[in-house]
Amino acid sequence: MFAEGWGTLRENTLGYLKFEYAISPTSLLTVSPYYHKNSGRGDWIPPYLTTPIDENGDPTTQGGTNAGSYGFADSEGDPLAPNEGCTASLSWPWESGPGLNPACYDATATPVMSYRHTHYNKDRLGVTANYQATFGDHDIEAGFWYEQSERDESRDWHKVIDARIYHHFDSTPYWTQYKNTFDTDTFKWYLQDSINFGDLTLNIGAKQYLVELQKYDHFANESSDKVDSDSDVLFSGGVLYQLNNSTELFASYSENFSAIKDGVLERDSSTLTNIKPETADNIDFGIRYQADRLTLTATAYSVKFDNRITFIAPGSGTDGIDYTIGTNGSYVNVGGIDSNGLELAASYMFTPSWSVYSSYTNSSSEYSSDDPNAYDSQGVILRDESGNEVAPSFRKGDSIIDSSEDLFVVSTDYFSDGFRVGLSAKYTGERLGAWQDEETRTRNKVDGYTVLDFNAGYSTDVDAGPFKAIDVSFVVYNVTDKSYLAGGTGNGSTYYIGAPRTAAVTLTADF
């Protein structure tokens, strides 16, 4: 029997207005207010029922905690424990423990399960403003972005009517685990200048983010302290030098910032005073050659990423995955990542209609410190509450999880009178995963893979009735139906299965 146990429902509505005013022949002001609404639900079928209680230990249907879960009940619906002495466990897709193993119950036991809903609703109201002007050799750009965001999230659990048949559930939840509202105010200003000195162009700029977050817990009827996640003034600069008509040199530096997300406020255990926003410093330089048919580019880059934020889930017990985590767990900073690499790209036009493109990237990315959740300040591995060593994790200088050192792309495209066709291949090299043991520091490995994609399409102006133009496209992803492991979940042990051969047709009409 197949049960659609996981699902994501989303509905997005976006509207905006755009106002442009030419202040002078060399200056332009653009203002754009917008509104975005996102609503939806995420579904899952945990293989058990929970026993929610309030702070006094009394049964509750709102808030509180889970006093225990059970996967089987008797004919009256009362929870059952595994038969005495039974220790058998299902090993896939996780260690179930005896509590969820049918072999540990009499034949008269009835399996029970929940259908869990996570409800989402988000409203974003904002405005962007941009001013562009040219004064002599200076191209000036300045502006701001302001947004107010309100996000509601709640989670409720429904009893599956008969888990032996299907996952149809009671529409009335037996437990609403949490209900929270998150308010975020974001303001960004920026200023940049591009200065032309003939063969040399200099770009300088600055920007800053001012972000304020707050959470309201509907069950506790209280708001959290406001969290300020402001950046420093972030500077950027670049230089472009034209050696001759076909060759130019370039270099740039930028400071980047990612504010603390409101998801951090979901976790009651997160120590917000200790969490810092993520930052990154980027440096790149290279050379670009462009002739009539041939284009070549070589770029070297360095990225220093600091204050990486990650989620630490509370430990799951021996009876499988704990889907009642809810707002438990915490976010912490776990150091940074240093990346250095080289990108090479080339394209060639055989005819005005037929071209070929290829690129190669070699990247080396390493952790810049030991994992603070696995090692102390002296580099000694930590132990859990039972005195056992925790699982080995990354140390300073280790290659990061799920990062390939080699990426290679080659593609060819043909265009003629509205018709287009193309073929591309992408190779992703071997990736390293989690550490198998602390002593040898051996790691899981994921083989490299190559995926072939095909596309074709046709577009034309029709100017008939309300339509001005139409475009039809046909795409086949993974033409050879290659089996491979795609991106990982971040722990170096579990990965998503790569998408099989997939075909799609898209019709677009302009009116």
Phi and psi in degrees as a GROMACS rama.xvg file:
@    title "Ramachandran Plot"
@    xaxis  label "Phi"
@    yaxis  label "Psi"
@TYPE xy
-99.0022  132.546  PHE-2
-123.453  124.403  ALA-3
-77.2779  83.0137  GLU-4
-84.8298  -11.7418  GLY-5
-132.396  138.143  TRP-6
-158.078  153.252  GLY-7
-132.595  122.47  THR-8
-113.871  127.694  LEU-9
-140.042  144.333  ARG-10
-136.881  125.677  GLU-11
-118.473  137.975  ASN-12
-130.652  125.357  THR-13
-131.452  130.901  LEU-14
-138.768  143.945  GLY-15
-152.081  160.085  TYR-16
-122.028  150.057  LEU-17
-130.911  121.649  LYS-18
-114.506  127.697  PHE-19
-122.782  136.334  GLU-20
-138.075  118.411  TYR-21
-82.8925  101.453  ALA-22
-66.317  -35.9356  ILE-23
-153.344  174.602  SER-24
-61.0763  -17.4331  PRO-25
-119.374  16.6217  THR-26
-144.464  145.156  SER-27
-142.366  133.997  LEU-28
-112.859  128.173  LEU-29
-125.008  128.656  THR-30
-127.46  132.48  VAL-31
-139.084  100.848  SER-32
-80.0322  152.194  PRO-33
-149.97  161.51  TYR-34
-140.791  133.867  TYR-35
-131.872  129.585  HIS-36
-122.299  129.572  LYS-37
-127.05  129.162  ASN-38
-140.102  153.978  SER-39
172.157  -169.009  GLY-40
-152.308  141.708  ARG-41
-112.018  133.783  GLY-42
-116.022  148.838  ASP-43
-156.427  155.211  TRP-44
-120.896  81.4595  ILE-45
-58.9761  137.323  PRO-46
-82.7838  43.7722  PRO-47
-166.136  169.002  TYR-48
-104.956  148.771  LEU-49
-100.604  168.685  THR-50
-126.901  82.8918  THR-51
-74.5089  138.008  PRO-52
-134.142  156.031  ILE-53
-88.5034  -171.702  ASP-54
-66.812  -17.4013  GLU-55
-94.6543  1.27262  ASN-56
86.3362  6.78576  GLY-57
-90.8371  148.896  ASP-58
-57.4985  144.182  PRO-59
-144.585  160.176  THR-60
-113.707  -4.50079  THR-61
-135.32  128.196  GLN-62
68.5812  -154.027  GLY-63
76.1033  -158.898  GLY-64
-133.891  169.275  THR-65
-93.1516  117.458  ASN-66
-79.7143  -13.0418  ALA-67
163.462  155.427  GLY-68
-122.117  154.486  SER-69
-145.379  144.914  TYR-70
-105.906  -7.93918  GLY-71
-140.132  148.397  PHE-72
-136.806  163.065  ALA-73
-85.9156  -173.567  ASP-74
-64.9207  -19.7337  SER-75
-91.8954  -1.93765  GLU-76
88.1659  5.3848  GLY-77
-80.3509  143.877  ASP-78
-61.5108  145.068  PRO-79
-115.873  147.605  LEU-80
-100.235  156.787  ALA-81
-59.6971  152.428  PRO-82
-57.9135  142.265  ASN-83
-58.6792  132.473  GLU-84
87.3011  -7.41418  GLY-85
-83.3393  124.936  CYS-86
-123.173  8.25716  THR-87
-64.5836  147.586  ALA-88
-141.411  141.449  SER-89
-77.6609  136.761  LEU-90
-101.113  -7.30633  SER-91
-137.824  136.953  TRP-92
-84.084  0.590268  PRO-93
-154.392  166.361  TRP-94
-70.7966  110.911  GLU-95
-77.4428  -28.1792  SER-96
73.9898  168.382  GLY-97
-65.9701  -24.7084  PRO-98
-62.8654  -26.9842  GLY-99
-116.636  14.8458  LEU-100
-99.4887  116.299  ASN-101
-56.3156  -27.0672  PRO-102
-66.0211  -15.8591  ALA-103
-95.2132  13.4976  CYS-104
-132.448  156.99  TYR-105
-67.1695  161.019  ASP-106
-64.1007  -21.8825  ALA-107
-80.9988  -9.11471  THR-108
-67.923  142.546  ALA-109
-107.917  124.2  THR-110
-68.9053  143.383  PRO-111
-127.91  156.789  VAL-112
-160.483  167.617  MET-113
-112.158  158.365  SER-114
-118.451  113.069  TYR-115
-100.965  129.944  ARG-116
-111.369  134.136  HIS-117
-115.077  116.69  THR-118
-96.1114  136.171  HIS-119
-125.313  141.264  TYR-120
-152.185  127.606  ASN-121
-138.317  132.066  LYS-122
-121.42  125.964  ASP-123
-123.246  125.094  ARG-124
-125.84  124.168  LEU-125
-156.205  -179.745  GLY-126
-150.327  142.195  VAL-127
-119.031  146.109  THR-128
-137.977  137.066  ALA-129
-139.887  133.837  ASN-130
-122.193  126.928  TYR-131
-122.715  136.698  GLN-132
-153.52  150.416  ALA-133
-117.577  125.388  THR-134
-127.504  99.2551  PHE-135
63.6201  -120.024  GLY-136
-89.1433  5.91679  ASP-137
-107.709  127.398  HIS-138
-106.574  107.73  ASP-139
-98.672  139.32  ILE-140
-138.397  130.463  GLU-141
-144.381  153.017  ALA-142
179.06  -173.705  GLY-143
-150.907  163.985  PHE-144
-135.837  128.809  TRP-145
-130.207  135.413  TYR-146
-146.213  138.603  GLU-147
-110.774  126.931  GLN-148
-126.209  135.304  SER-149
-126.426  122.581  GLU-150
-122.664  125.082  ARG-151
-103.846  137.746  ASP-152
-143.518  133.232  GLU-153
-143.741  159.327  SER-154
-136.843  129.132  ARG-155
-131.514  154.77  ASP-156
-116.292  131.065  TRP-157
-117.211  143.448  HIS-158
-81.2478  126.775  LYS-159
-69.7545  130.635  VAL-160
-63.8569  -47.5913  ILE-161
-148.958  99.862  ASP-162
-65.6971  -15.4789  ALA-163
-73.4485  -20.5297  ARG-164
-105.777  -55.6539  ILE-165
-166.978  -179.974  TYR-166
-97.5211  26.648  HIS-167
-59.4028  137.96  HIS-168
-129.99  161.259  PHE-169
-70.0061  128.863  ASP-170
-68.5541  -20.7607  SER-171
-91.2738  120.212  THR-172
-67.7639  144.367  PRO-173
-89.9617  -11.3283  TYR-174
-155.875  124.907  TRP-175
-101.549  108.629  THR-176
-72.0223  -44.0936  GLN-177
-156.812  161.798  TYR-178
-150.726  112.973  LYS-179
-131.926  154.274  ASN-180
-125.242  134.469  THR-181
-119.313  125.313  PHE-182
-109.261  131.371  ASP-183
-132.66  126.304  THR-184
-111.175  127.307  ASP-185
-126.742  130.557  THR-186
-132.841  128.768  PHE-187
-129.487  132.771  LYS-188
-118.941  153.458  TRP-189
-150.242  154.408  TYR-190
-150.636  130.767  LEU-191
-146.85  155.046  GLN-192
-137.764  131.773  ASP-193
-112.412  118.851  SER-194
-112.147  125.389  ILE-195
-100.264  119.1  ASN-196
-113.492  36.0255  PHE-197
86.2461  -110.034  GLY-198
-74.6492  -11.5262  ASP-199
-115.741  129.344  LEU-200
-120.195  129.023  THR-201
-114.459  130.599  LEU-202
-117.714  129.215  ASN-203
-132.755  146.828  ILE-204
-160.02  166.377  GLY-205
-149.581  149.111  ALA-206
-153.854  163.514  LYS-207
-153.193  143.182  GLN-208
-110.525  133.862  TYR-209
-121.952  110.056  LEU-210
-126.362  132.565  VAL-211
-128.654  130.803  GLU-212
-125.688  150.267  LEU-213
-154.408  145.614  GLN-214
-116.48  139.423  LYS-215
-118.064  123.053  TYR-216
-94.3327  112.007  ASP-217
-67.8883  -34.4605  HIS-218
-74.3798  -39.6075  PHE-219
-83.2277  -12.2642  ALA-220
54.6672  48.1224  ASN-221
-148.568  153.548  GLU-222
-106.349  146.968  SER-223
-75.635  167.424  SER-224
-64.1413  148.106  ASP-225
-71.0245  137.819  LYS-226
-109.043  120.716  VAL-227
-92.2218  122.485  ASP-228
-121.136  65.5514  SER-229
-91.8778  148.253  ASP-230
-94.1723  162.74  SER-231
-71.3904  173.373  ASP-232
-67.8945  124.124  VAL-233
-101.34  123.957  LEU-234
-102.582  152.634  PHE-235
-145.022  154.106  SER-236
-158.922  153.08  GLY-237
-156.147  158.649  GLY-238
-139.417  139.32  VAL-239
-129.729  123.205  LEU-240
-121.568  124.69  TYR-241
-89.7667  104.894  GLN-242
-68.2316  -44.9829  LEU-243
-156.562  -168.147  ASN-244
-65.1885  -19.5355  ASN-245
-118.172  -11.0681  SER-246
-128.689  135.495  THR-247
-139.006  150.07  GLU-248
-108.596  146.811  LEU-249
-145.251  153.785  PHE-250
-154.556  149.436  ALA-251
-153.678  157.117  SER-252
-138.743  136.989  TYR-253
-146.603  145.056  SER-254
-106.247  129.537  GLU-255
-123.936  162.636  ASN-256
-152.417  140.953  PHE-257
-128.993  115.748  SER-258
-66.389  157.035  ALA-259
-62.1852  127.917  ILE-260
-82.4945  156.386  LYS-261
-65.9742  -16.4025  ASP-262
-60.6102  -26.9231  GLY-263
-63.5137  -33.1907  VAL-264
-72.9254  -14.2138  LEU-265
-66.2955  -29.1197  GLU-266
-93.681  113.886  ARG-267
-63.2744  -25.4369  ASP-268
-88.91  -4.82143  SER-269
-68.7502  127.133  SER-270
-87.4787  92.3014  THR-271
-63.7599  -29.5565  LEU-272
-68.0613  -18.1981  THR-273
-101.2  -7.68977  ASN-274
-90.2055  129.558  ILE-275
-110.818  148.377  LYS-276
-63.1899  152.768  PRO-277
-76.2569  141.007  GLU-278
-134.222  160.142  THR-279
-152.587  140.459  ALA-280
-112.965  125.496  ASP-281
-115.213  133.421  ASN-282
-129.547  131.36  ILE-283
-145.026  151.187  ASP-284
-152.966  154.75  PHE-285
-177.166  -168.721  GLY-286
-136.116  144.172  ILE-287
-131.971  131.664  ARG-288
-121.782  132.773  TYR-289
-140.33  117.003  GLN-290
-111.284  -165.636  ALA-291
-61.5433  -42.4347  ASP-292
-117.461  -22.4266  ARG-293
-110.742  134.34  LEU-294
-128.037  128.976  THR-295
-127.984  140.337  LEU-296
-141.228  136.376  THR-297
-130.94  125.908  ALA-298
-132.676  129.971  THR-299
-107.436  142.572  ALA-300
-142.328  158.659  TYR-301
-142.371  131.595  SER-302
-129.609  127.135  VAL-303
-113.024  109.215  LYS-304
-107.018  122.355  PHE-305
-120.501  159.279  ASP-306
61.0591  38.6557  ASN-307
-57.6579  128.228  ARG-308
-97.4125  131.761  ILE-309
-137.528  158.955  THR-310
-98.7373  131.815  PHE-311
-109.433  110.78  ILE-312
-80.5511  147.608  ALA-313
-64.8946  152.491  PRO-314
-63.6084  136.858  GLY-315
-86.748  149.85  SER-316
-78.8656  -166.795  GLY-317
-85.1288  -4.79822  THR-318
-99.8652  42.3312  ASP-319
90.1254  -171.769  GLY-320
-70.3027  138.558  ILE-321
-92.6663  102.035  ASP-322
-85.1194  6.0392  TYR-323
-96.3721  12.0127  THR-324
-51.3408  -45.2244  ILE-325
57.869  -115.953  GLY-326
-99.6757  13.3337  THR-327
-78.7284  175.221  ASN-328
87.6156  -179.659  GLY-329
-153.922  158.11  SER-330
-104.483  141.265  TYR-331
-142.531  156.832  VAL-332
-82.585  134.728  ASN-333
-126.874  43.8814  VAL-334
83.8855  -153.966  GLY-335
-139.664  -172.854  GLY-336
-136.998  133.046  ILE-337
-108.325  125.833  ASP-338
-125.593  138.693  SER-339
-136.809  143.125  ASN-340
-163.749  174.391  GLY-341
-135.96  131.753  LEU-342
-119.385  130.064  GLU-343
-121.434  134.51  LEU-344
-140.939  145.885  ALA-345
-147.196  142.507  ALA-346
-139.619  147.661  SER-347
-142.224  134.389  TYR-348
-98.3614  106.909  MET-349
-67.4757  -42.4238  PHE-350
-140.076  171.342  THR-351
-58.6471  -16.1177  PRO-352
-107.435  -18.1686  SER-353
-122.183  127.175  TRP-354
-136.761  160.68  SER-355
-134.053  145.146  VAL-356
-136.428  144.919  TYR-357
-148.8  148.074  SER-358
-147.632  152.053  SER-359
-137.575  134.509  TYR-360
-126.553  128.261  THR-361
-116.596  122.212  ASN-362
-132.709  139.234  SER-363
-122.518  116.259  SER-364
-123.919  126.921  SER-365
-131.376  149.352  GLU-366
-70.8048  139.076  TYR-367
-93.8897  0.357528  SER-368
-160.443  166.767  SER-369
-70.2936  155.326  ASP-370
-69.2402  115.074  ASP-371
-68.0029  -12.717  PRO-372
-89.6163  -2.88346  ASN-373
-125.318  -20.1758  ALA-374
-136.34  146.624  TYR-375
-82.5168  -176.402  ASP-376
-65.2849  -17.7724  SER-377
-94.3714  1.92403  GLN-378
84.8753  9.76618  GLY-379
-86.5938  134.371  VAL-380
-65.3059  140.409  ILE-381
-80.4997  167.137  LEU-382
-123.711  151.143  ARG-383
-84.3729  -173.257  ASP-384
-63.9865  -22.7531  GLU-385
-89.9625  -0.118794  SER-386
88.5098  3.98546  GLY-387
-89.2709  149.344  ASN-388
-63.6821  138.838  GLU-389
-72.0083  167.515  VAL-390
-63.5453  140.462  ALA-391
-62.1842  149.147  PRO-392
-141.055  -165.491  SER-393
-75.768  147.883  PHE-394
-120.497  163.494  ARG-395
-56.2904  130.174  LYS-396
94.2329  -11.6201  GLY-397
-71.3665  144.328  ASP-398
-65.729  141.998  SER-399
-72.9506  155.012  ILE-400
-65.0175  138.363  ILE-401
62.3579  33.1803  ASP-402
-118.128  124.9  SER-403
-90.0599  137.821  SER-404
-77.2572  -24.7595  GLU-405
-125.45  127.716  ASP-406
-131.273  133.487  LEU-407
-137.13  133.643  PHE-408
-131.501  138.126  VAL-409
-139.42  136.641  VAL-410
-148.621  156.874  SER-411
-137.826  142.23  THR-412
-137.688  146.808  ASP-413
-131.241  130.588  TYR-414
-126.881  136.179  PHE-415
-162.445  116.526  SER-416
51.2446  46.9694  ASP-417
88.6357  -15.6708  GLY-418
-91.6196  142.756  PHE-419
-143.436  148.262  ARG-420
-151.21  144.349  VAL-421
-153.709  155.766  GLY-422
-139.032  134.15  LEU-423
-139.43  150.953  SER-424
-132.336  137.626  ALA-425
-129.379  125.431  LYS-426
-105.063  129.195  TYR-427
-115.534  122.755  THR-428
-74.6474  179.119  GLY-429
-58.2937  145.106  GLU-430
-125.144  147.745  ARG-431
-97.2667  146.837  LEU-432
-115.062  -142.594  GLY-433
-74.6539  165.029  ALA-434
-87.8776  133.519  TRP-435
-81.6285  -35.135  GLN-436
-156.793  159.6  ASP-437
-75.9672  -33.1538  GLU-438
-70.0382  -47.5605  GLU-439
-92.4968  -20.5683  THR-440
60.073  25.8626  ARG-441
-70.7389  152.443  THR-442
-130.627  154.785  ARG-443
-64.2349  151.935  ASN-444
-132.39  145.215  LYS-445
-118.552  127.008  VAL-446
-64.628  152.696  ASP-447
-72.2285  166.281  GLY-448
-153.619  158.974  TYR-449
-125.714  131.485  THR-450
-118.881  133.341  VAL-451
-109.08  129.832  LEU-452
-122.766  149.232  ASP-453
-130.036  142.631  PHE-454
-143.819  149.185  ASN-455
-149.538  153.501  ALA-456
-168.882  170.836  GLY-457
-148.468  135.545  TYR-458
-134.135  146.882  SER-459
-156.909  153.285  THR-460
-83.2304  131.751  ASP-461
-111.47  -38.8716  VAL-462
46.6216  48.7573  ASP-463
-125.348  122.256  ALA-464
61.7199  -134.275  GLY-465
-80.2038  -7.97565  PRO-466
-95.8516  137.724  PHE-467
-102.198  -34.483  LYS-468
-156.36  153.992  ALA-469
-131.932  153.864  ILE-470
-143.279  132.575  ASP-471
-123.816  132.774  VAL-472
-131.345  147.187  SER-473
-129.029  126.133  PHE-474
-130.505  136.907  VAL-475
-122.463  115.066  VAL-476
-92.109  142.204  TYR-477
54.682  62.9323  ASN-478
-55.5415  -39.9221  VAL-479
-84.4079  3.066  THR-480
56.4952  44.8297  ASP-481
-66.1294  134.387  LYS-482
-93.3012  125.817  SER-483
-158.485  163.927  TYR-484
-95.8276  122.123  LEU-485
-87.3211  -145.051  ALA-486
-60.8125  148.82  GLY-487
-90.8519  174.379  GLY-488
-88.0107  -1.53694  THR-489
105.738  -14.7825  GLY-490
-95.1221  -4.26997  ASN-491
77.8036  6.45668  GLY-492
-122.977  -25.812  SER-493
-123.181  141.855  THR-494
-138.565  154.639  TYR-495
-82.1939  140.217  TYR-496
-72.6265  132.424  ILE-497
-61.3022  146.802  GLY-498
-63.7455  137.095  ALA-499
-73.6282  -176.97  PRO-500
-56.0688  126.971  ARG-501
-136.605  132.958  THR-502
-116.994  143.789  ALA-503
-143.926  141.541  ALA-504
-119.934  131.629  VAL-505
-127.445  131.21  THR-506
-114.975  125.797  LEU-507
-122.466  133.154  THR-508
-125.642  131.702  ALA-509
-100.457  135.419  ASP-510
